[in-house]
Structure formats: structure tokens, C-alpha cells
Amino acid sequence: MPDGLDGKTALILGGGGGIGRATAGTLAARGACVALADIDAERLDTAAAELTSQRHTVRAYFADVRLLDAMRRLVETVVDDFGRLDILINATGIMVLKRAIELDTDEWDHTIDLNIKGMMWGIAAALPVFLQQRSGHVVTLGSVHGLKVFPGGAVHSASKFAVRAFSEGIRGELAEYGIRVTSVMPGAVATGMEDKTTGDQRDAIRTIYAHAIPPAAVANAIVFAIEQSDSVAVNEVVVRPTVQQW
């Protein structure tokens, strides 16, 4: 049986919108205390106000996942405010699909900063806490693009393959400390991320996203993994629309 989430604290990076916000609501409904972090102050405040109005325990933190020192300060503040940290969920990221031959290196750089460094810096900040208490759960948001490379997706897939590789690597290292690691790889999810694609793949992506699943569907998968007994680790979850073929 699940050990329960009452009294546990979850830090959600990218918690102001999309999958992060949906996961915050699902965790809070199950009794968890939620620390929401986001770089978008407006949507962060809106998400926190909504959860607070539902009588959930939540605090909001403006933070930039691209900065390691900022992540370390964030984790220290969350532990000071809540007295503990049990779960780290990195729901930040960007998807810009464009052929590599277009050489939009600014998008390459932004993808690396958010999808790879942002994921790693959050984990680097939380690990000392988890190692000291010999418990914790790291959840990373990958993508089906981290399973297969599609035309126009070389850069995005490179970042998501990295997320999966890093998650699997630390899973093995952290097992002896009682720390669980879950990589969640969604297909098309209705978060608006598809609108970030500006290259010649834009129409194809919008066609795929016509059948996108709601963020709550991915949130349910994340919470399923978290709610397992501490002796059980769900290491990888792939969540797609039923009609999505790849």
C-alpha cells in the first residue's frame, strides 16, 4: 500500500503552469505541501492563489532554473519554510522543433539551458538534502523525443535523451541511499508548448497536438509513481495520447 503524502513537501520547478501546475494540484489534493517555483511571476502567483483558495498548503518562489546558485538558495529556503523536502519535480523545459540546417543556435543554447542545465541544477541543489536524510524522490520530465529522433527534432531530442540518460545514471547511484528517480516521458500534452515551434515543422506539430492529452493526465502518472511504497521505484513512465503513433 502507498505510504501516503500527508506532511510531505514537494518542490515543483515550473510549477506555475502546464504539467507542473497540474501536478501541484494533484499532490496537494493528496495531502502534500507544495512549493511552487517558476520564472513567470504572474502565472506563479495565479497558481499559488488558486491552490491557497482550496485550503492547500502552498508557497510560491520566483526562481530561474538556469542558475545553479539560485537553485541552491531555493532549496535552502524551501527547507527553512517547510522544515523538509521529500520530492523534487522538474517540469521546466522548452520544445522548439526546427531542422538543424537552419542553424538557429540561439534556440540550441536556450534548449540546453532549460532542458539540460535546468534539470541538472535542480537535482544538484536537492541532492545534499536527500542524501543527508537518506530518502527523497526525483522526478524528471523527459519526452517521447527522448526515445526516438524525428525530422526537425535533433536539438530537442538531444536534450531529452540527455534527461533520460542522466536520470538513469543517478537512479543507479542513488538506489543505496533510498532515493527514488522517475523519468516521465510525455507525448503530445496540451500545454501550449507546441506554439514555441517557429520553423517549417510548425504545421506538422500542430496537427499532432490536435489530439493532445490534458496536463492532468501526466500529473496523474507522476503522482502514481510518487505514491508507491518507499520500497518500490517506478523508474520510467511513457504517457501518450492513445492515437499518437510515435
Backbone as CSV, one residue per row, in Angstrom:
resi,resn,N_x,N_y,N_z,CA_x,CA_y,CA_z,C_x,C_y,C_z
1,MET,0.841,-1.191,0.000,0.000,0.000,0.000,0.879,1.243,0.000
2,PRO,0.399,2.368,-0.605,1.164,3.587,-0.591,1.406,4.081,0.824
3,ASP,2.564,4.734,1.030,2.880,5.270,2.348,2.128,6.551,2.632
4,GLY,1.542,7.183,1.621,0.772,8.402,1.823,1.628,9.633,1.641
5,LEU,0.970,10.767,1.344,1.680,12.011,1.091,1.448,13.059,2.156
6,ASP,0.663,12.759,3.168,0.393,13.727,4.225,1.695,14.184,4.882
7,GLY,1.882,15.498,4.899,3.046,16.058,5.573,4.305,16.111,4.735
8,LYS,4.294,15.469,3.560,5.474,15.509,2.700,5.497,16.813,1.904
9,THR,6.703,17.262,1.566,6.863,18.514,0.836,7.426,18.246,-0.551
10,ALA,6.766,18.806,-1.555,7.204,18.671,-2.944,7.582,20.035,-3.491
11,LEU,8.755,20.116,-4.077,9.193,21.315,-4.786,9.007,21.070,-6.270
12,ILE,8.214,21.920,-6.923,7.921,21.754,-8.342,8.518,22.925,-9.107
13,LEU,9.538,22.637,-9.891,10.145,23.640,-10.744,9.321,23.744,-12.023
14,GLY,8.944,24.952,-12.381,8.000,25.114,-13.474,6.579,24.882,-12.997
15,GLY,6.326,25.193,-11.739,5.030,24.892,-11.130,3.937,25.899,-11.423
16,GLY,4.255,26.938,-12.182,3.252,27.959,-12.450,2.274,27.610,-13.544
17,GLY,2.594,26.626,-14.366,1.709,26.305,-15.478,1.921,24.906,-15.994
18,GLY,1.078,24.515,-16.931,1.231,23.239,-17.616,1.221,22.030,-16.701
19,ILE,2.136,21.105,-16.977,2.220,19.872,-16.206,2.580,20.152,-14.757
20,GLY,3.459,21.119,-14.523,3.848,21.447,-13.154,2.678,21.902,-12.307
21,ARG,1.873,22.781,-12.860,0.705,23.280,-12.124,-0.309,22.169,-11.876
22,ALA,-0.547,21.349,-12.879,-1.485,20.238,-12.708,-0.994,19.269,-11.647
23,THR,0.299,19.003,-11.628,0.866,18.087,-10.635,0.768,18.679,-9.237
24,ALA,0.958,19.981,-9.140,0.830,20.644,-7.837,-0.560,20.436,-7.256
25,GLY,-1.573,20.607,-8.088,-2.941,20.430,-7.607,-3.231,19.000,-7.195
26,THR,-2.715,18.040,-7.963,-2.958,16.636,-7.646,-2.242,16.225,-6.369
27,LEU,-1.014,16.663,-6.202,-0.266,16.355,-4.977,-0.910,17.002,-3.758
28,ALA,-1.295,18.266,-3.901,-1.899,18.979,-2.779,-3.203,18.327,-2.347
29,ALA,-3.972,17.839,-3.320,-5.239,17.175,-3.008,-5.029,15.884,-2.226
30,ARG,-3.826,15.329,-2.321,-3.498,14.105,-1.596,-2.755,14.379,-0.300
31,GLY,-2.683,15.633,0.096,-2.143,15.973,1.406,-0.731,16.504,1.434
32,ALA,-0.084,16.618,0.278,1.292,17.105,0.261,1.332,18.623,0.406
33,CYS,2.407,19.123,1.000,2.700,20.550,0.996,3.469,20.839,-0.295
34,VAL,3.161,21.960,-0.924,3.713,22.218,-2.257,4.457,23.547,-2.290
35,ALA,5.687,23.483,-2.777,6.486,24.677,-3.053,6.524,24.860,-4.555
36,LEU,5.936,25.934,-5.032,5.893,26.205,-6.462,7.010,27.172,-6.831
37,ALA,7.796,26.837,-7.839,8.847,27.728,-8.317,8.679,27.944,-9.809
38,ASP,8.847,29.185,-10.248,8.685,29.490,-11.661,9.354,30.826,-11.954
39,ILE,9.723,31.032,-13.208,10.322,32.303,-13.613,9.254,33.297,-14.061
40,ASP,8.049,32.801,-14.315,6.924,33.647,-14.714,6.145,34.032,-13.463
41,ALA,6.408,35.230,-12.949,5.832,35.641,-11.673,4.311,35.705,-11.713
42,GLU,3.761,36.137,-12.828,2.307,36.285,-12.916,1.597,34.947,-12.817
43,ARG,2.028,33.995,-13.620,1.350,32.707,-13.573,1.675,31.955,-12.286
44,LEU,2.846,32.211,-11.708,3.204,31.616,-10.420,2.241,32.078,-9.335
45,ASP,1.995,33.384,-9.271,1.080,33.924,-8.256,-0.341,33.413,-8.467
46,THR,-0.740,33.302,-9.720,-2.086,32.801,-10.017,-2.252,31.357,-9.559
47,ALA,-1.254,30.536,-9.842,-1.317,29.128,-9.437,-1.334,28.995,-7.920
48,ALA,-0.481,29.757,-7.245,-0.429,29.690,-5.783,-1.737,30.159,-5.157
49,ALA,-2.318,31.214,-5.713,-3.579,31.735,-5.179,-4.704,30.722,-5.344
50,GLU,-4.717,30.041,-6.473,-5.751,29.024,-6.714,-5.643,27.885,-5.708
51,LEU,-4.437,27.398,-5.476,-4.252,26.303,-4.524,-4.564,26.757,-3.101
52,THR,-4.157,27.980,-2.761,-4.442,28.503,-1.419,-5.937,28.636,-1.191
53,SER,-6.667,29.052,-2.222,-8.125,29.197,-2.091,-8.808,27.864,-1.830
54,GLN,-8.129,26.776,-2.200,-8.660,25.434,-1.966,-8.170,24.852,-0.637
55,ARG,-7.577,25.720,0.173,-7.110,25.374,1.521,-5.929,24.400,1.512
56,HIS,-5.127,24.449,0.467,-3.917,23.640,0.423,-2.741,24.431,0.981
57,THR,-1.740,23.703,1.454,-0.533,24.340,1.967,0.434,24.540,0.812
58,VAL,0.660,25.798,0.442,1.474,26.091,-0.731,2.211,27.415,-0.534
59,ARG,3.417,27.488,-1.080,4.176,28.733,-1.133,4.765,28.887,-2.523
60,ALA,4.935,30.131,-2.931,5.441,30.417,-4.267,6.828,31.048,-4.181
61,TYR,7.685,30.671,-5.135,9.063,31.157,-5.162,9.441,31.513,-6.595
62,PHE,9.848,32.749,-6.803,10.361,33.147,-8.106,11.765,32.573,-8.249
63,ALA,12.028,31.850,-9.333,13.336,31.213,-9.474,13.652,30.945,-10.940
64,ASP,14.940,30.972,-11.263,15.430,30.698,-12.596,16.261,29.416,-12.548
65,VAL,15.748,28.343,-13.153,16.411,27.039,-13.064,17.753,27.018,-13.783
66,ARG,18.025,28.008,-14.594,19.287,28.044,-15.344,20.467,28.460,-14.475
67,LEU,20.196,28.891,-13.247,21.240,29.409,-12.364,21.418,28.473,-11.176
68,LEU,22.577,27.847,-11.071,22.828,26.874,-10.012,22.731,27.495,-8.630
69,ASP,23.319,28.657,-8.432,23.257,29.313,-7.118,21.823,29.631,-6.725
70,ALA,21.011,30.018,-7.709,19.602,30.308,-7.429,18.873,29.044,-6.995
71,MET,19.200,27.915,-7.597,18.579,26.656,-7.217,18.984,26.245,-5.805
72,ARG,20.241,26.454,-5.468,20.688,26.122,-4.119,19.992,26.990,-3.078
73,ARG,19.866,28.278,-3.366,19.161,29.172,-2.435,17.693,28.777,-2.316
74,LEU,17.099,28.384,-3.445,15.697,27.979,-3.426,15.485,26.779,-2.526
75,VAL,16.302,25.750,-2.679,16.158,24.549,-1.859,16.359,24.890,-0.383
76,GLU,17.355,25.688,-0.067,17.583,26.096,1.324,16.365,26.815,1.889
77,THR,15.766,27.696,1.099,14.595,28.450,1.554,13.396,27.538,1.764
78,VAL,13.185,26.608,0.833,12.057,25.677,0.963,12.204,24.825,2.216
79,VAL,13.408,24.335,2.494,13.631,23.526,3.698,13.418,24.375,4.946
80,ASP,13.855,25.619,4.917,13.619,26.516,6.059,12.129,26.762,6.272
81,ASP,11.395,26.967,5.176,9.970,27.307,5.280,9.107,26.119,5.674
82,PHE,9.413,24.939,5.134,8.570,23.767,5.361,9.167,22.781,6.367
83,GLY,10.452,22.917,6.627,11.097,22.016,7.567,11.590,20.724,6.946
84,ARG,11.344,20.547,5.640,11.754,19.312,4.984,11.581,19.443,3.474
85,LEU,12.169,18.490,2.745,11.945,18.375,1.307,11.979,16.887,0.969
86,ASP,10.904,16.405,0.374,10.777,14.980,0.072,10.756,14.667,-1.411
87,ILE,10.278,15.600,-2.206,10.060,15.339,-3.629,10.537,16.542,-4.435
88,LEU,11.295,16.287,-5.488,11.681,17.325,-6.444,11.123,16.945,-7.806
89,ILE,10.351,17.841,-8.400,9.791,17.617,-9.729,10.253,18.743,-10.640
90,ASN,10.970,18.387,-11.694,11.405,19.397,-12.642,10.491,19.364,-13.852
91,ALA,9.572,20.312,-13.899,8.609,20.397,-15.001,8.920,21.579,-15.915
92,THR,10.124,22.117,-15.823,10.511,23.188,-16.731,10.986,22.592,-18.050
93,GLY,11.005,23.393,-19.061,11.520,22.909,-20.330,10.915,23.656,-21.500
94,ILE,11.486,23.409,-22.663,11.004,24.052,-23.884,11.111,23.056,-25.027
95,MET,10.220,23.179,-26.001,10.272,22.341,-27.188,10.229,23.251,-28.409
96,VAL,11.349,23.375,-29.080,11.396,24.125,-30.326,11.922,23.177,-31.401
97,LEU,11.045,22.785,-32.306,11.393,21.818,-33.340,11.709,22.558,-34.635
98,LYS,12.913,22.377,-35.085,13.376,23.072,-36.285,14.550,22.288,-36.839
99,ARG,14.651,22.226,-38.151,15.759,21.489,-38.751,17.099,22.091,-38.356
100,ALA,18.042,21.234,-38.035,19.354,21.701,-37.599,20.036,22.555,-38.651
101,ILE,19.751,22.288,-39.935,20.404,23.044,-41.003,19.966,24.504,-41.042
102,GLU,18.917,24.847,-40.289,18.533,26.257,-40.182,19.468,27.025,-39.252
103,LEU,20.240,26.285,-38.468,21.310,26.853,-37.625,20.822,27.979,-36.714
104,ASP,19.697,27.738,-36.066,19.219,28.699,-35.069,19.909,28.376,-33.744
105,THR,21.159,28.774,-33.634,21.959,28.393,-32.471,21.499,29.068,-31.183
106,ASP,20.776,30.176,-31.289,20.198,30.779,-30.077,19.172,29.825,-29.463
107,GLU,18.371,29.181,-30.311,17.411,28.195,-29.807,18.132,26.977,-29.253
108,TRP,19.225,26.571,-29.877,20.010,25.459,-29.347,20.473,25.787,-27.928
109,ASP,21.002,26.967,-27.763,21.541,27.393,-26.468,20.443,27.438,-25.409
110,HIS,19.294,27.981,-25.796,18.169,28.082,-24.861,17.668,26.701,-24.464
111,THR,17.650,25.788,-25.434,17.223,24.414,-25.160,18.157,23.737,-24.166
112,ILE,19.447,23.901,-24.360,20.426,23.306,-23.444,20.275,23.891,-22.043
113,ASP,20.112,25.199,-21.959,19.996,25.850,-20.651,18.783,25.354,-19.874
114,LEU,17.631,25.283,-20.545,16.405,24.903,-19.840,16.273,23.393,-19.665
115,ASN,16.436,22.656,-20.728,16.128,21.223,-20.689,17.212,20.380,-20.024
116,ILE,18.465,20.808,-20.148,19.546,20.011,-19.567,20.077,20.662,-18.290
117,LYS,20.593,21.877,-18.389,21.145,22.525,-17.195,20.069,22.743,-16.137
118,GLY,18.884,23.181,-16.566,17.817,23.411,-15.601,17.466,22.167,-14.819
119,MET,17.436,21.030,-15.515,17.168,19.751,-14.858,18.297,19.382,-13.894
120,MET,19.532,19.527,-14.356,20.679,19.111,-13.545,20.882,20.022,-12.338
121,TRP,20.691,21.313,-12.510,20.931,22.236,-11.385,19.915,22.025,-10.261
122,GLY,18.663,21.743,-10.620,17.670,21.471,-9.586,18.022,20.234,-8.783
123,ILE,18.475,19.200,-9.482,18.867,17.967,-8.807,20.106,18.196,-7.950
124,ALA,21.072,18.924,-8.489,22.291,19.206,-7.729,21.988,19.949,-6.433
125,ALA,20.994,20.820,-6.477,20.628,21.582,-5.280,19.903,20.722,-4.250
126,ALA,19.071,19.785,-4.719,18.264,18.979,-3.799,19.004,17.765,-3.250
127,LEU,19.971,17.257,-3.986,20.629,16.013,-3.580,21.261,16.054,-2.192
128,PRO,21.941,17.129,-1.796,22.507,17.126,-0.440,21.463,16.879,0.645
129,VAL,20.264,17.430,0.450,19.175,17.215,1.416,18.746,15.755,1.397
130,PHE,18.540,15.213,0.207,18.095,13.831,0.090,19.145,12.852,0.615
131,LEU,20.406,13.127,0.334,21.471,12.240,0.791,21.585,12.253,2.310
132,GLN,21.441,13.405,2.894,21.539,13.501,4.356,20.419,12.746,5.047
133,GLN,19.205,12.852,4.507,18.070,12.168,5.156,17.871,10.742,4.623
134,ARG,18.679,10.375,3.618,18.618,9.043,3.015,17.202,8.691,2.533
135,SER,16.599,9.663,1.920,15.289,9.460,1.300,15.004,10.648,0.390
136,GLY,14.071,10.448,-0.515,13.694,11.513,-1.438,13.265,10.918,-2.761
137,HIS,12.646,11.750,-3.571,12.169,11.284,-4.880,12.425,12.384,-5.904
138,VAL,13.168,12.048,-6.938,13.450,12.966,-8.038,12.600,12.571,-9.233
139,VAL,11.846,13.522,-9.766,11.032,13.280,-10.955,11.501,14.238,-12.051
140,THR,11.909,13.679,-13.183,12.323,14.497,-14.309,11.320,14.357,-15.441
141,LEU,11.063,15.454,-16.135,10.163,15.435,-17.283,10.977,15.327,-18.553
142,GLY,10.909,14.158,-19.162,11.557,13.958,-20.440,10.547,14.166,-21.546
143,SER,10.569,13.280,-22.531,9.668,13.388,-23.674,9.794,12.127,-24.511
144,VAL,8.763,11.847,-25.315,8.903,10.762,-26.273,10.028,11.078,-27.267
145,HIS,10.388,12.345,-27.376,11.524,12.734,-28.214,12.849,12.282,-27.598
146,GLY,12.796,11.823,-26.372,13.970,11.234,-25.742,14.052,9.735,-25.969
147,LEU,13.114,9.210,-26.750,13.099,7.789,-27.109,13.416,7.565,-28.583
148,LYS,13.103,8.571,-29.380,13.304,8.453,-30.818,13.506,9.841,-31.397
149,VAL,14.345,9.933,-32.426,14.615,11.217,-33.066,13.774,11.328,-34.337
150,PHE,13.073,12.451,-34.459,12.213,12.686,-35.604,12.743,13.856,-36.427
151,PRO,12.394,13.943,-37.711,12.856,15.059,-38.537,12.526,16.406,-37.896
152,GLY,13.508,17.265,-37.832,13.313,18.569,-37.224,13.495,18.575,-35.719
153,GLY,13.764,17.406,-35.147,13.834,17.325,-33.692,15.204,17.003,-33.138
154,ALA,16.259,17.194,-33.919,17.590,16.786,-33.473,17.998,17.461,-32.167
155,VAL,17.806,18.762,-32.082,18.246,19.504,-30.886,17.362,19.157,-29.687
156,HIS,16.058,19.165,-29.904,15.147,18.839,-28.804,15.385,17.413,-28.310
157,SER,15.521,16.489,-29.246,15.768,15.103,-28.860,17.092,14.951,-28.128
158,ALA,18.115,15.675,-28.570,19.402,15.611,-27.880,19.242,15.990,-26.412
159,SER,18.439,17.021,-26.154,18.234,17.451,-24.763,17.439,16.428,-23.975
160,LYS,16.451,15.817,-24.605,15.608,14.873,-23.884,16.265,13.498,-23.736
161,PHE,17.105,13.111,-24.682,17.926,11.924,-24.472,18.848,12.149,-23.274
162,ALA,19.361,13.366,-23.133,20.237,13.695,-22.006,19.484,13.595,-20.680
163,VAL,18.249,14.072,-20.662,17.440,13.971,-19.439,17.270,12.508,-19.040
164,ARG,16.949,11.673,-20.018,16.746,10.252,-19.720,18.042,9.590,-19.256
165,ALA,19.154,9.919,-19.921,20.442,9.322,-19.561,20.876,9.739,-18.162
166,PHE,20.727,11.020,-17.862,21.121,11.500,-16.542,20.245,10.880,-15.456
167,SER,18.962,10.788,-15.722,18.037,10.200,-14.751,18.378,8.744,-14.465
168,GLU,18.673,7.986,-15.528,19.022,6.580,-15.343,20.366,6.445,-14.632
169,GLY,21.278,7.346,-14.927,22.576,7.296,-14.266,22.494,7.541,-12.773
170,ILE,21.761,8.572,-12.389,21.664,8.852,-10.949,20.758,7.848,-10.247
171,ARG,19.820,7.247,-10.988,18.982,6.211,-10.369,19.859,5.116,-9.782
172,GLY,20.814,4.649,-10.569,21.691,3.592,-10.082,22.560,4.041,-8.924
173,GLU,23.044,5.270,-8.979,23.909,5.772,-7.928,23.172,6.005,-6.610
174,LEU,21.903,6.402,-6.708,21.167,6.823,-5.513,20.356,5.711,-4.861
175,ALA,20.249,4.567,-5.526,19.409,3.481,-5.008,19.813,3.083,-3.596
176,GLU,21.111,3.012,-3.319,21.560,2.565,-1.993,21.235,3.564,-0.889
177,TYR,20.864,4.785,-1.277,20.519,5.804,-0.285,19.015,5.920,-0.064
178,GLY,18.257,5.064,-0.717,16.803,5.112,-0.558,16.152,6.232,-1.333
179,ILE,16.869,6.778,-2.317,16.347,7.882,-3.120,15.835,7.320,-4.445
180,ARG,14.600,7.609,-4.763,13.988,7.102,-5.985,14.092,8.143,-7.105
181,VAL,14.174,7.658,-8.334,14.251,8.531,-9.506,13.254,8.036,-10.550
182,THR,12.421,8.960,-11.019,11.427,8.629,-12.034,11.560,9.591,-13.208
183,SER,11.652,9.035,-14.398,11.654,9.840,-15.615,10.311,9.657,-16.307
184,VAL,9.596,10.767,-16.487,8.285,10.728,-17.129,8.423,11.307,-18.531
185,MET,7.982,10.547,-19.524,8.163,10.941,-20.923,6.812,11.089,-21.614
186,PRO,6.306,12.309,-21.662,5.006,12.534,-22.289,5.105,12.637,-23.804
187,GLY,3.982,12.313,-24.445,3.794,12.621,-25.848,3.192,14.016,-25.946
188,ALA,2.208,14.169,-26.819,1.584,15.481,-27.011,0.697,15.834,-25.813
189,VAL,1.008,16.938,-25.161,0.250,17.413,-23.998,-0.177,18.855,-24.253
190,ALA,-1.403,19.160,-23.929,-1.971,20.475,-24.231,-1.476,21.533,-23.239
191,THR,-0.235,21.953,-23.417,0.350,22.983,-22.561,0.656,24.271,-23.320
192,GLY,0.461,24.265,-24.631,0.809,25.416,-25.448,2.252,25.390,-25.918
193,MET,3.000,24.370,-25.498,4.411,24.297,-25.877,4.591,24.176,-27.388
194,GLU,3.597,23.596,-28.045,3.715,23.426,-29.490,3.790,24.764,-30.231
195,ASP,3.306,25.820,-29.597,3.336,27.139,-30.226,4.727,27.758,-30.214
196,LYS,5.668,27.143,-29.509,7.037,27.655,-29.478,7.805,27.297,-30.748
197,THR,7.298,26.328,-31.498,7.970,25.915,-32.731,7.727,26.958,-33.812
198,THR,8.801,27.509,-34.371,8.685,28.581,-35.353,9.191,28.181,-36.731
199,GLY,9.811,27.012,-36.863,10.392,26.596,-38.130,9.378,25.928,-39.039
200,ASP,9.881,25.195,-40.028,8.998,24.593,-41.015,8.273,23.356,-40.494
201,GLN,8.506,23.002,-39.219,7.802,21.878,-38.599,6.523,22.322,-37.883
202,ARG,6.253,23.612,-37.928,5.161,24.150,-37.117,3.805,23.521,-37.431
203,ASP,3.441,23.433,-38.700,2.131,22.879,-39.061,2.023,21.405,-38.699
204,ALA,3.112,20.651,-38.891,3.093,19.230,-38.550,2.878,19.029,-37.059
205,ILE,3.536,19.852,-36.257,3.394,19.738,-34.801,1.973,20.087,-34.372
206,ARG,1.407,21.114,-34.955,0.046,21.495,-34.573,-0.960,20.410,-34.936
207,THR,-0.709,19.697,-36.027,-1.581,18.582,-36.402,-1.524,17.481,-35.347
208,ILE,-0.325,17.156,-34.895,-0.156,16.138,-33.857,-0.832,16.572,-32.566
209,TYR,-0.684,17.855,-32.228,-1.211,18.354,-30.960,-2.717,18.576,-30.974
210,ALA,-3.340,18.354,-32.116,-4.801,18.427,-32.163,-5.430,17.361,-31.275
211,HIS,-4.675,16.306,-30.974,-5.177,15.212,-30.134,-4.447,15.156,-28.787
212,ALA,-3.877,16.277,-28.376,-3.083,16.307,-27.143,-3.927,15.965,-25.912
213,ILE,-3.287,15.293,-24.964,-3.945,14.973,-23.695,-3.783,16.142,-22.728
214,PRO,-4.627,16.262,-21.722,-4.513,17.366,-20.767,-3.340,17.160,-19.818
215,PRO,-2.787,18.245,-19.275,-1.695,18.124,-18.301,-2.042,17.227,-17.122
216,ALA,-3.313,17.187,-16.748,-3.733,16.363,-15.609,-3.435,14.892,-15.835
217,ALA,-3.454,14.448,-17.088,-3.159,13.041,-17.379,-1.719,12.707,-17.020
218,VAL,-0.803,13.617,-17.311,0.599,13.403,-16.959,0.790,13.557,-15.455
219,ALA,0.088,14.508,-14.859,0.157,14.687,-13.411,-0.251,13.412,-12.681
220,ASN,-1.292,12.747,-13.173,-1.730,11.505,-12.542,-0.656,10.425,-12.620
221,ALA,0.063,10.386,-13.743,1.147,9.406,-13.884,2.288,9.711,-12.919
222,ILE,2.608,10.985,-12.773,3.671,11.390,-11.842,3.309,11.004,-10.416
223,VAL,2.086,11.324,-10.031,1.665,11.040,-8.655,1.552,9.539,-8.421
224,PHE,1.173,8.781,-9.439,1.163,7.322,-9.315,2.541,6.814,-8.907
225,ALA,3.581,7.314,-9.560,4.943,6.879,-9.234,5.333,7.309,-7.823
226,ILE,4.962,8.505,-7.449,5.331,9.029,-6.131,4.625,8.270,-5.017
227,GLU,3.396,7.876,-5.255,2.590,7.265,-4.201,2.940,5.809,-3.918
228,GLN,3.793,5.219,-4.703,4.172,3.836,-4.419,4.903,3.753,-3.076
229,SER,4.870,2.565,-2.506,5.614,2.333,-1.273,7.074,2.706,-1.470
230,ASP,7.725,3.143,-0.404,9.129,3.549,-0.481,10.029,2.429,-0.994
231,SER,9.575,1.192,-0.896,10.381,0.062,-1.359,10.208,-0.210,-2.847
232,VAL,9.342,0.574,-3.501,9.043,0.368,-4.925,9.412,1.627,-5.709
233,ALA,10.177,1.450,-6.784,10.553,2.575,-7.634,9.986,2.384,-9.037
234,VAL,9.195,3.329,-9.468,8.738,3.365,-10.857,9.717,4.273,-11.586
235,ASN,10.575,3.691,-12.404,11.702,4.450,-12.956,11.394,5.178,-14.256
236,GLU,10.526,4.628,-15.085,10.176,5.279,-16.344,8.687,5.136,-16.621
237,VAL,8.088,6.239,-17.075,6.681,6.232,-17.454,6.558,6.975,-18.782
238,VAL,5.922,6.341,-19.764,5.642,6.994,-21.042,4.138,7.216,-21.127
239,VAL,3.724,8.460,-21.378,2.304,8.812,-21.413,2.022,9.526,-22.730
240,ARG,1.216,8.904,-23.582,0.871,9.472,-24.891,-0.648,9.525,-25.067
241,PRO,-1.113,10.387,-25.964,-2.493,10.235,-26.439,-2.638,8.862,-27.082
242,THR,-3.759,8.236,-26.912,-3.967,6.906,-27.467,-3.727,6.881,-28.967
243,VAL,-4.093,7.954,-29.661,-3.986,7.968,-31.114,-2.581,8.334,-31.610
244,GLN,-1.698,8.741,-30.708,-0.354,9.127,-31.144,0.456,7.885,-31.478
245,GLN,0.957,7.791,-32.691,1.621,6.585,-33.157,3.089,6.513,-32.782
246,TRP,3.733,7.635,-32.516,5.156,7.599,-32.191,5.430,8.261,-30.848
